[in-house]
Amino acid sequence: MKISLKFFCTAYVMVLFVSSLTGAFLVRNASNMLWEQRVKTVTAAAQYAVDSFLSFAQTSAQPMEGAWQQTIQAQIQNVLDESVSSFWIEPVEEGDARSQKLRDNEGLYFFTGQGETRMMEAVCRVRMGTDRFLIHVTSDFSQVQAYTMKLWWSFSVAVCLFSLGSGLCLFFLSRRMVSPLQALMKTTQDIAAGDYGKTVPTKSHDEEIRHLAESFNTMSVTVREKMDEIKREGEKRDRFVSSFSHEIKTPMTAIMGYAQMLHGYDLTEDEKKEAAGAIYQEARRLEKLSRQLLTLYVYENERIDMEPVRLTDLQQGLSATIAALSRRYQVTITTMWSSAMVMANEELLISLLINLMDNACKATEKGGQIQIGCDEGDETVTLWVQDNGRGIPKEHIPYLTEAFYREDKARSRALGGAGLGLSLCEKIARLHKTKLQFESEKGKGTRVFFSLQKEEKTDED
């Protein structure tokens, strides 16, 4: 059963039960009050008639019979209120069954008639000397009966109208309450079908529904982000496998070709040396590639110890490498250091800067300029490497730190690169809780920078 129908049926039955029970209780009480009030009025009239009769009888010297009795009866009749339909006095006869049930000065009342005709009769037995009389007072309860029936009929009509009105209100209320849940269900089905990130409106007067919609939207957006991330990681993995396969295929093909030559051909000594040298060079390429991949794996799972490192000491550790790179690539490398202290792992930081300088040298023509320096802030120091080389197109920048990615594949392979240098740099940067950032313009060079936390000062310093 749908929750809207279940809510409607439950609420409708409860409303009808409570309203019907309450209405019936009120109508019944009103009817009883009408009857009780009329009974009290008639009973009081009967008591007044008895008292009047006794008063007249005690002050009269004539016997209570004949015309005198009729005169007293008429006088009492005139002063009784309109609730009394009839009044008469009769002497008690011997053997009268009704009078035998009553003692002197004792009365009773009873109802007669059926359906819409109901009559109340009050009878009282009085004694005057040796004579006994029955005083009768009757009242027509037909109007009271009719008014009571009218109350019940009005109650029945009101219950029907209320049932119809409350049913319609509860129906639309249940639809309104459930409509956000139906929207959630529809959106959930769409998400299950692959439409990740779909959201529902959060405008609702019900606080719980609004919070539920907000939480659902947050979950949906998070799922989409996670799925996009998984998709990107899958694409990166596919590119990694493709690039790795291609990267290893080239030296393996060369090794197999030269090995086949040595095995199947009659070569001169010079040719044998050339083939052996080629096999050695390609094997070194494979060895370097495997070492870089192992380093990537180690950096992925390694936790490093951070310690204060003075940048001027870092400059001394890089001086020999800077001179070697400058001679090898025939470029000018200048440094701009400060004496700031940063929190880092000195060995890994040197490796990071060497890789960045090596990439800058490969991107710079002979005679080009490369600068290494830092910008000191209040809490951080930004280290940067800048060249005036060929630059990088903007569409390539987001992928530079992916393994085996090369912006210029032919040039990088010619210079001996496998596309792992910047991946290693990014891993080292992440270990230092920072990341590499690139600013580049085609034909004007590239600037790579990252920030490190300064050494925390203590009160003893």
C-alpha positions, 0 to 999 in steps of 0.5 A: 500500500502506498504511504499516501493511501495509508496515511489518508486511510489512517487519518480519515478513520481516526478523524471520523471516529473521534468526531462521530464519538464526540458529536454523539456524546454532545447530542446525547447529553443535550437530549438528556438535558432537555428531557431532564429539564422538562421532567423537572418542570412537570414534576414541580408543576405537579408538586405545586398542584398538590400544594394548592389543592391541600391549601384550598381544601384546608381553608374550605368548609365545604366537602370535596365533591361535585361542583366545589371539586371542579371549581378548585380544579379549574382554579389550579389549572389556571395557574399551572404553566404551559408545560402542563397539558392537562390536570384533574383530581379524582377520588380514590375508589376502592379496588383502584389498582393505581392508588393501591401502589401509592401511599398517602402523600406519595407520587410517581410519574411515567411515560406513555405513548410511542414514536413521536407521541410521548406523554408524561403523567405525574400522579400523587395520592393525598388524604383529606380526613377520611377521603383520599384523592389522586391528583393527575398532571400530564405533559406532552413530550412530543415537541421535546421528542421532535427536537431531540430527533432533529438534533440527531438528524442535524448531527447525521447531516453534519457528520456526512458533510464533515466526512466529505470535507475532511476526506478531501482535505486529508486527501490533498494533505496526504498528496502534498506531504508525500509529493516530496518523497515521490520526487525523492523516489523518482530522483533516486531511480534516475541516479540508480540509472546513472544520472548522478548528481541529480537534485530535488527542490529544497523549497518546503514548508516542512522542516524535516522534508527540507532537511531531508532534501538538502541531505539528499542533494548533498549525497547526490552531488558527492556521489557524482563527484566520487563517480567523476573522480573514479572515472578520471582515475580510471582514465588515468590508469588506462593512460598509464597502462597504455603509456607504460606498455608503449614505453617498455615496448620500444627498448624491448623491441630494440633489445630483441632485434639486436639480440636476434642479429647477434644470434642469427647473423655473422657480424663483424667485431665492430657490428657486434660491439655496436649491437651489444652497446645498443642492447646495453643502452636500452637495458639501462633505459629499462632499468631507469624506468623501473627505478623511477616506477619503484620510486613513485610507489615508495613515495605513494606509501611513504611518510617522511620526517620533517625538520627545519631546513635553511634555504641557504644550506639547500643552495650549497647542496644544489650548487654542484648539480646546477653547474653540471646541468648548466654545462650539459644543456648550455644554459645559464642558471641563476639562484635567488635564495633567502636565509629563511627556515622551512619545514621539509625533508632536505633530501626529498626537497633537493630531489624535487628541485633537481627534477624541476631544473632538469625539466626547465633545462630540457624546455630551454634552448641553448643559451637560455636563462633559468632562475631558481628562487623564493618569495618569503611570506609571513607563514610560508615560503614559495619556492619557484623555478622559472625558464624562458623556454618554449612554454606549455599550451594551457590545455596541457597544464592539468595533465603535466603531473600524470605518469608518462604524460609528455607535452611534446612526446618526440622531443621528450623521448629524444632527450631521454625522458619517460614522462615520470619526472613531474609525477615524482615531483608532485608526489614529493610535494604532496608529502610536504603537504603542498602541490605544484602550480604552473604558470606558462605561456607559449613561447615565453617560458614556464614558472613552476612554484610550491609553498612550504611552511616556515619553521614554527618559532618557540618561546625560547627562540 
